Amino acid sequence: MDTKLAGSGSRELVLKTWNDSGCHTHLVGCNATRQALLIDPKAGKRAVYDKALADWGLTLAAVVDTHTHADHLSDSAAWIRRGVRCHMGQATGCQRAVTRMREGDTIEVGRLRFHVLEVPGHTPDSIALAGHGVVFTGDTLLVGGLARADFHGSDPARLFTSVTTKLMTLADSTLVLPGHGYQDVLFSTIGTERAKNQALQHTDGDAYAAALRAVAGAGNSPDVDATLALNVAADPALPDTPVAVAACCSMGAAPLAGHKVREQPCEVLAPTLAQHAAQRTWIDVRDPWELATDGRLPGIENFPLSELGFALERLRAHPPEVLSCKSGVRSATAVKTLVYLDVLRDPISMAGGFGRWKAAGLPVA
Ligand SMILES: [Fe+2]
């Protein structure tokens, strides 16, 4: 298939984010060279990543673990075994053959260059990657809050300072791609977090730490300790099947103002398709290769969910009224994300998605 995918346009990078029980993995590819970087891969998901690389026409050049994870098993050892270079922060205790990155270092993949920011606090070895209008924040700045800071080695005041003195100096338009999302908002922007993130309203790190003491976390459970031990081991034997997440990595985040997604089934929306197509007020958020293999809604534009952040100006200027995907899950996530970002007000998510549309015998291009 054509590897210059429709959703990628002429941008420098392509992006795919997976949300697995609130745990994010990001695949970022160089549109020109088709080299790719995988950020925070999880054990048991290699087939998923391999398929995505093939679908995008990408070759994996490097892996990053943004920190030593306490909540899930990293798959970096398997990628190192496959000859892929792996990067972590210089303070890591990981015994694998990882390249240890310091503040100001860059990670280059094809023509992409990401600057390493050392952002300790959640863990001593946390790093973030900034470049090309995005920042991969790992477990530091999350949507609407900060990551947990009650594990052994955590330091809430340091976390607050890392976020406010490094991440929050980035441009307001910078897309925030966090390591976790427990409230079905996939990404944010620095400007939105500056305005809405309650954790950032504290005056300084000490005030944030004092506030957290009032909601003391559980600290290291036996599950967390077992996960940490495997994640620093040189070459652990891990199953290549999905492994349950051991802990939540968010703490102190106020629940986001919940948006109740308005849903309508395809049978109700079908008579309006031609009108929406003519007015460009319906978007399909599936990945481009799904349209190529499964079919598409006649006349409807494609904006993949993972890449909606690159289209915020277009979506603001020309707001879609209906969003659809394959089953209705991703279009609901897209609605929640775009409403949180104040890009859309109250669009409709098509319940049952394109799968139900096709099964109902409705027109397919
Ligand atoms: Fe974490």
Residues whose N, C-alpha, C, O or C-beta is under 5 A from the ligand:
A	BS01	LIG	H69 A70 D139 C249
